Amino acid sequence: MSKRKGKISHQPLGECITQVQRILRERYCQQKLAKGLDGVGAQHKHLEELLRRTAVYGESNSVLIVGPRGAGKSSLLRSVLQELLEEKEVQENLLQVHLNGLLQTDDRIALKEITRQLHLENVVGEKVFGSFAENLAFLLEALKKGDRTSSRPVLFVLDEFDLFAHHKNQTLLYNLFDVSQSTQAPVAVVGLTCRLDVLELLEKRVKSRFSHRQIHLLSGLTFSQYLDRVRAQLSLSDDFCDSRFAQEWNASVKNLIEDKSVQDVLQRHFDCSKDFRSLHVLLMLCLSRVTLAKPTIKASDLLDASRLCLADCKTNMLHGLSIVELCLIIAMKHLNDVYEGEPFNLQMVHNEFKKFLQRKSNSMYNFSPPVIVKGFEHLQQLELVRPVDGSPKTQREYQMMRLMVDRSQIMEALQKYPQCPTDIKQWALSAFA
Amino acid sequence: RMKYLTRRRAKRVYEWRGKPLSFNRKLKTYEYGSLVISMEGVPGTMVIQPGQHILIEGEDDDNPYVARVLQLFGDGESLEQKKALVQWFVRLSEVPYSKRTLLGRDPHPKEIFFYQGPSCENEVDAESILRAVKHVDNAAPFPDSDMEETLYVKLSWDSRRFSVLDSAQLQNVDERCPPLTRTKPSLPPSPARSLRSLPTPDPEVIRRAATAEVRFSSSASAGKAASVEVESLHSATKLSASKCLSAKRRKMTSRTPGVRKKLNLSSPEKSKEDFLSQLLDEELNSEVKLAHRLSSSSSSSLPLSSALTCSLTPLRSARKNSAAETASRLKLAPADCESSPNLPVGATPRSSKRKSAMKVSSRIRKQLNLLNSQFDPDSDGDDEDEFVPSKKELQSSSEEEEEDHHSDREEEAGFDSDEEVVRKRRRASAAAPQTPRSRQKPRPTTRTPRKTPSRKAPPSTPRTPRHATPSIPNRLLPTRQPANVLEEARIRLHVSAVPESLPCREQEFQDIYSFVESKILDGTGGCMYISGVPGTGKTATVHEVMRCLQHAADVDEISPFHFIEINGMKMTDPHQAYVQILQKLTGQKATADHAAALLEKRFSNPAPRKETTVLLVDELDLLWTRKQNVMYNLFDWPSRRHARLVVLAIANTMDLPERIMINRVASRLGLTRMSFQPYTFKQLQQIITSRLNKVKAFEEDALQLVSRKVAALSGDARRCLDICRRATEICEHSAADPSAAGLVAMSHVMEALNEMFSSAYITAIKCASLQEQLFLRAVIAEFRRLGLEEATFQQVLVQHQALCRVEGLQPIGVSESLAVCQRLGACRLLLLEPSRLGVLQRVRLNVSQDDVLYALKAD
């Protein structure tokens, strides 16, 4: 049947590729949830139960979802909410307020946002957005009016929860948790954070009011599971518009994953981090190489993408330097070697450079001091060198600086530097100048 | 407003008038008949006499206290202490904010309530008296508020409820004070007269009015009759809008031409008096008619005798009757009023009657103005022409000419008991000098009505719309009921569930209770500082105490009090405390500075019928400011003599007063302190058991484990309840069939405890990626090499790369390693400097090295 359907829904190749691009991009950019989060069943159930009880029984709760970046905290919450909202009992009752610690940087903004998301601002017109104090009193009043059985439960989602703990006096957190522990409108406070020590950030009375429920998202993922996940992330589902194309695509993905070189690359990524997000970046780079002429992802694509991902940013920056600047960097490296990382100033660097020139007695690199200064300033702008913290403001030549590049990065950059003069290379390699 | 302010600022001189009436040997007080108040810079004086209503200086400039003088006496030999015994009246703004709704309607801006509540110091310093004020009992409907200096009493307030004014109550008060003379007559009765022509004699109303008359009680008709009157009067007026006019016309024609001419020529007052006398005649007629069931023909013979009786009866009671009289008059048949014009004009000067009648008629006139203005512009214009000047006299009297009127009043008082002849003579003589005065007036008068509404409008209007109350919308589907034992237990164990009682805090409860109770009973103030770690029931206990005290107050064991609560965490700035206190106390909204000033005034000025205020200040430490003036005020107010404020301050640390308070604040806080110890495991167990209240959901051992664990950690009851709640969930999940889940056992509790208290660091390290683990290992290796607990990333990188080689992995790049480091930093397994330092940033471990090694080894 699927075959017949596939024949009916046969699409031109270009259309299929556009669809693939769209579907996978949505998946990688977290616009749409990938189906079924594996390995977090228990956490999923815990959170779902908790939120359901708030929605259905009007029980106030507070919970923290803790896990490293990219571990799927938001995805977990979103998939739980998606499931819950399919139930009528939940959908009709639950009010949602979503806050992000990076957006609501203080309680004043957060309160306004809460008022706005609860649609309370119409109640008293523009009056709500009066002073901070009025806002707080207003919101507390609103929450206090409610009770367990009659008010609609409110779900507060605090993304980047740890940042809210840095607000003055933790007023917002205290009040949210206090509401969740008293006979007021039922609320569920869900905090998302990647900090394991988040409880230590809470003030003692705020902490006492928090229920201490924590859902840890720490995945003990193995490599074979990781490979499965990669395949799942790349595969197309059965309801793709052209089933034959989908079958071919999925088969090619399967082949790709079984490729040894691809597995090596993935192993390296897996060793580095297990999270979704870095994987998504890698796959996105592969996906962008899929064209009409090459309608599958090849192993070489993955290798290139991986190389791009793992490329060292400072090394790349060194490639763009002029010879003077490179010479200055090498001189700094020697200074670092000699003085074991002690800070230096322009004068010292210039002296070191001059020593090199004397030895070579080569006028080719004989730059005038203003050129040297200019080059040095450029390096500072690129933050390849930075002034030492707290050093007194002195003349530019004598300001103490530190090199921000590791010697391995310098050596690597020299290897790849286009048409690098050999004497400079040798100078860089020489142990002592 | 300005007027009051300037008044208050002007220096007043208070003097007794005349000799003391009597001397009380026991109290060594001299009683006086009247007090003269003169103001610097203002010519003339005011005279205050017992029975008068006065304004007494209070915390609110706009709304001074209202009272009625019962007695004036001087204290001690020096006689310097002038005192007054008063019966209080309250304005609605003085009624506690929470109880204002009991009134059930919008108050009239000039409405006051007879105060019957307890704890009322009725002796005031005479020097706080501002001036006398007019006052009307049982103003059936409230007139327009353009009579600015008149206050209306309808109900009494006993600090619990509003009730219809009890006549006996008033009478008791009246008995104690001598008769009062009213201000000079001035109001023309013409609208009243037109009203009288209403053709609706209602026997029921007449009868009631008659009984009221007989009783001579001020408030006889207040409740029931008043409402009836309002109705009938209202409808009657509507019916007879045109009849009013015709009646008027008829009257005019019936009058002798000579009289009319005289009226036009003489001063308005004079003409008014003529009207009044007519009116009074009718009144008397009706009285007589009711009493004797005689026909109207006998009217001519009776006035004299009744006039005599009237002048003999206490004037005040006559005045008080006015409402009832009006009622009866209103209902009287037109025949009555038609008969009256025959009476000789000015033949019956019964001042007392006249005054009361005048007062009533003025009120009626006002109402009529309101009603008639819709369909009777003619009469309206008439009214304006005729009455405004006269009315002005009445009103302006309270201002510049107060003194004159007082003297007038006095003279009148004298004349009342005198023969008519004297009185007549006086009036004749007074007519001449009075005329010019009244002619001068018109300019100020015409201004008054215009000014008055504009002054009154702002406070009254904007109140209503602003009281939109925010709330979370109601849920569309009802909550589900708990289905099984575990769900039931979960609801009971929720921290928010209000327990039937608070076990294990009996002693603290008792202490706080007796402290607050004694303060309320004594009518004094005080502070108490309550400390204890979070979750030890501080706030809950205080609330419980307040519930009990409130109950006690409701059943009259103690006098009523006012409980308000602020929380340092629930405000954005310590100074907001003032705003919140004021808002909860009076419903006023003000800025922090203004609120502080108002509260300061409220707590420092004497206000005899103030209820005790119990103020709970939660999270006291957050009210700390650099100058500590918020704390200072909070603890200073209770020590004021008139504050009657009890402050219960709650904070977490026992030594807060010593630690953060400067000496003068700590000293005011005093030494009444209480500390809530963390719960012991037995107490925690008892708390859970009492909460569960025989819902069998836990095994005994499981409960003990929870309480022992929590007692060892913090003694926080909230924690204990949360753990139990989580344990029920775990129990429910672990059972295959949720409905068949058994009791919560040790294993479930252990799991819950682990979930909540075990640190996630070790798991996090175990779950970390290979490079992350290597980096941690490199950090430890570098620490060991350096012998320090800190290293730069660059140093660790060398170790990391070496470890990679050892492990046979591809060499790791600097960027990659830095990314690994940042990820560990985000989880706070490592502590890092800001990332813009790049390779130079310093790295520290946030977990002990042993933990890291343990986690890595076990892997």
Interface residues (C-beta under 8 A of the other chain):
Chain A: K45 H46 E49 V56 Y57 G58 E59 S60 V66 P68 R69 K88 E89 E92 N93 L95 D107 R108 L118 L120 V123 V124 K127 V128 F132 A133 L136 A137 F138 L139 L140 E141 A142 L143 K145 G146 R148 T149 S150 S151 R152 P153 V154 N169 T171 Y174 N175 D178 S180 Q181 S182 T183 Q184 A185 C194 R195 L196 D197 K204 R205 K207 S208 R209 S211 H212 R213 Q214 H216 L218 S219 G220 R268 F270 D271 C272 S273 K274 L310 A311 D312 C313 K314 T315 G341 E383 R386 R402 M404 V405 D406 S408 Q409
Chain B: R466 A468 T469 P470 S471 I472 P473 N474 R475 L476 L477 P478 T479 R480 P482 E487 R490 I491 H494 V495 S496 A497 V498 V533 P534 G535 M569 K570 M571 T572 D573 Q576 V579 Q580 E619 L622 N652 S714 D716 R718 R719 D722 I723 R725 R726 E729 H733 E755 M756 F757 S759 A760 Y761 T763 A764 K766 C767 A768 S769 L770 Q771 E772 Q794 L797 Q801 L809 Q810 G813 V814 S815 E816 A819 V820 R823 A826 C827 R828 L829 R836 L837 G838 V839 L840 N846
